[in-house]
Amino acid sequence: MSRHEIHRSHRIGWLRAAVLGANDGIVSTASLIIGVASAQAAHADILLAGVAGLVAGAMSMAAGEYVSVSSQSDTEKADLELEKESIKNDFEFELKELANIYEKRGLDSNLARQVAEQLMADDALGAHARDELGLAENVRARPIQAALFSAGTFTIGAALPLLIAWNVPGIQLIPAVAVSSLVFLAALGGLAARAGGAAISIGALRVTFWGALAMGLTAAVGRLFGVAV
């Protein structure tokens, strides 16, 4: 009976951006709402702060992801261009370099040379990108994809505590937003861990811990400055 292996490395690019965006959306918006509510602000002001945080955060996430991943992409392209020129100008050196890599991985020198020759005959730049530079196609930097996933999931994440705040005014707002946001974070951490092949409990715990810490600190700051004002 054949056995099909399910690999998850192809999810690295979008999964990181999606989890980061959703996590930041929940944590930052819930913390902002709790902080403003702790300062005894009016319900309308709390919601306004939450909406402003959602819009600003989504744009910030999109811009930040695009810029950072674009920088990574620029570096990858520069390395590939350098490798392309080297292959063009000194093919034999690049052949020996690739064969040496395979030899260090356990092949004997003759077989390593044969493998390098065949791979470079088929796709010299692709072989060096994979085995010398470590640039596998499924983990290449994709700035637009990262920006869209990050901004989109931030918006979804931020909308969750904002909807709770909208529907639960008064003294119940802070505990309702805090508890629901921790539940959202635990679910997100578990889903992300499952998608990445890690233990669900560990993923849920680490995300929930940092979310609780952020909300607690923001509530303390809001209460302190609310009293001071």
C-alpha positions, 0 to 999 in steps of 0.5 A, a space after each residue: 500500500 502506497 504512503 503519501 507524505 504531507 509536507 507543510 514547508 510550502 505554507 511558510 510564506 503565507 502562514 507566517 504573515 497570516 498568523 502574525 496579522 491575525 494575532 496582532 489584530 486581536 492583541 492590539 485592538 483588544 488591548 487598545 479597547 481595554 486600555 481606553 475603557 479602563 480610562 473611563 472613556 465613553 462607549 462611542 470613544 472606545 469604539 472610535 479608538 478600536 476602529 481607528 486602531 483596526 484601520 491604522 494597524 491593517 495598513 501598518 501591517 501591509 506596509 511593514 510586510 511588503 517592505 520587509 519581504 521586498 528587502 528579502 526578495 531583493 537580496 534573493 534576486 541579487 544573489 541569483 544574479 551574482 550566481 548567474 554571472 558566475 555560471 556564465 563566466 566560470 562554469 567549471 568552477 561552479 560545477 566543482 563547487 556544486 559537486 563539492 556540496 554533494 560530496 560533503 553530503 555523503 556522495 563519493 567524488 565521482 558520483 557527486 561530479 556526475 550529479 552536478 553535471 546532470 543537474 547543471 546541464 538541465 538547470 544550472 542556476 536552479 541547482 545552485 539556487 537550491 543547493 548552494 543558496 538554499 532558495 527553494 521555490 516554495 519558500 521564496 519571498 513574495 511581498 504582495 502575498 505577504 502584505 495581503 495576507 497580513 493586512 487581511 488577517 489583521 482586519 479579521 482579527 481586529 474585528 473580533 474584539 471590536 464586535 464584542 465591544 460594540 455589543 457589550 457596553 458598560 461595565 461588562 465590556 472589559 471582561 467580555 473583550 478580554 475573555 473573548 479575545 483570549 479564546 480567539 487567540 487560543 483558537 488561532 494559536 491552535 489552528 496555526 500550530 496544526 497547520 504548521 504540524 506542531 502541538 496544538 496545546 503549545 501553539 495555543 498557550 504561547 499566543 494566549 500568554 502574550 495576549 493576556 500580558 499585553 491586555 493586562 499592561 494596557 489596562 493598567 496604563 489606561 487606569 493609571 492615566 484615566 485616574 490622573 486625568 
